[in-house]
């Protein structure tokens, strides 16, 4: 009987211990097994050193999930492809967690997000060298998806080259350019340049240059003094006052209501002319003037002789009027009363 009680206590202890352990595991991380999740994958054409399973997945710093698998496209999708035809991408699969509505929305709208420019890239977490997956919005025209022929197992999200990768690539390119440069030849050219510069400096006449520099400075100082004198003597205050007076007069003239009325009249005339032009009145007036000129030409051509006679008679009439006016100017009384008196001749006495 005592042995059965000991077995019962041992079994009860084991059951309680297992229950407690399962409860602790559930509290620590087991709840994630029952949370809604969504898995997507992305491909990188560069090294992902520092990225590990369990690394965070963030959208502009906001945690979304973690990395669940890191593998290669050769081991996942290109097993039957020749080595020369394989892409050699790094396949990274990530799990996004959240509420059921958030996960379903991300799953349903992933194509819309891709068209809007959502891209995945690796990013360093501080200075420790550990990387994580960052989702951010990029220009879809500049960052197109990597080409591949297989069908992804999970929804595919395009990637872009990380900032660290771009920086490392540029540093490597710079170092490669340094390796290609002929450093020895560059040093020899630099030494030659220094020798030539020293020789030219030795050939310079330093005292003469110093004297010329002092002369230039002296002349510059004289010119500045003269300029200061001219500025001081100039009647700048009077010019400013005149300018202020002219500005006030211009403001008064522009503020005169007559100016505004004139502008309004000009606008009215312009509007009237525009309406006439739109209605075609100018064209009709021009046509009438052309017809009138044509008729005058015809009349002059048909009566050219009569016109010449009329002009001659007018010229004679003008001459007569000129003579009459001259006579009136000389004898105004005669023009009003009558002609001048007859000339009286006094008879001369005959010689005795």
Secondary structure, DSSP 8 states (H G I E B T S, - for coil): -HHHHHHHHHHHHHHHHHHHHHHHHHHHTGGGGGS-EEEEEEEESS--TT--TT-EEEETTEEEEEEEEEEEHHHHT-TTS-GGG----EEEEEEEE--HHHHHHHHHTHHHHHHHTEEEEEEE-TTS--EEEEEEE--TTTS------S--SSEE--B---HHHHHHHHHHHHHHHHHHS-HHHHHHHHHHHHHHHHHHHHHS-HHHHHHHHHHHHHHHHHHHHHHHHHHHHS-HHHHHHHHHHHHHHHHHHHH-HHHHHHHHHHHHHHHHHHHHHHHTHHHHHHHHHHHHHHHHHHHHHHTHHHHHHHHHHHHHHHHHHHHHHHHHHH-HHHHHT-S-------------
